[in-house]
Amino acid sequence: MNPVLLAAISVGIIGLICAVMLAVASKIIAVKEDETFLRLRECLPGANCGACGYAGCDGYAHALREGGVKPNLCVPGGDTAATKISQLLGVEFEDVVEQVAFVRCNGDCNNTSDKMEYHGIQSCKAAKLFFGGSGKCTYGCLGLGDCASVCPNDAICIKDGLARVNPRLCVGCGLCAKECPNGLIAVLPDTVKVIVRCRNTDKGGATRQECSVGCIGCKKCEKECPAGAITVNTNLAFVDYTKCTNCGHCQEVCPSGCIFIGNFSGAHKAK
């Protein structure tokens, strides 16, 4: 017989034997997935964001199967996921506190300017390592889209050098907040109506030189808020949402225009 043909037949037979052995082994030593876990996993959206406090959707599903875990911890899944989980486990439904991401900066190219030209890696984290980024305000948005690149719902875009969140697409997973090197993105209940879009803690004069709409720590909002919901610490205004009545007076008196009032309801309420 031709040696080449003999070698090919031998290899084919060996391959067939190995395939049969692997098929048999896969049946014998296969680890069967728990059916409850699989059904719980199907209830979750698969964002693997960690907003529930567990290592992704698999981690949360395993914890739910073990018991003692609330069925409403999946923020991206919202009430839909919570309802399915509650029905599957036979436990009482608990409402999900829907959340939405906010970019606490309004320093676009119309309100601030660059101190230098940056030609490095197009990443916010990389740019920050180079003198805090190209912008005059080192607290502001670096504008290179690290947050947009991790958003699973395409809810973030970069416009005029500033990251902007479309709340109607945002499910509040929080991946963008974890990615922002300046900590500009906050994930808050989507019932919030008042946002301070600034993180600059420099004194007022320095802030004015860096951005025309930055918080100057003048305390007008703090002094005139009828509910006492705003305080100014380290030259920056902060809102206590447990006290805020959404009256809008703080926006009216803010001389720099860094306070915004609006309806930021997220994707769950937009449906």
Secondary structure, DSSP 8 states (H G I E B T S, - for coil): --HHHHHHHHHHHHHHHHHHHHHHHHHHS-----HHHHHHHHHS------TTSSSHHHHHHHHHHHS-S-TT--TTTHHHHHHHHHHHHT--------EEEEE-----TTTB-BSS---S-S-HHHHHTTTT-SBS-TTS---S-HHHHH-TT--EEEETTEEEE-TTT-----HHHHH-TT--EEEEETT--EEE-----S-HHHHHHHBTTS-----HHHHH-TT--EEEETTEEEE-TTT-----HHHHH-SS--EEE-----HHHH-
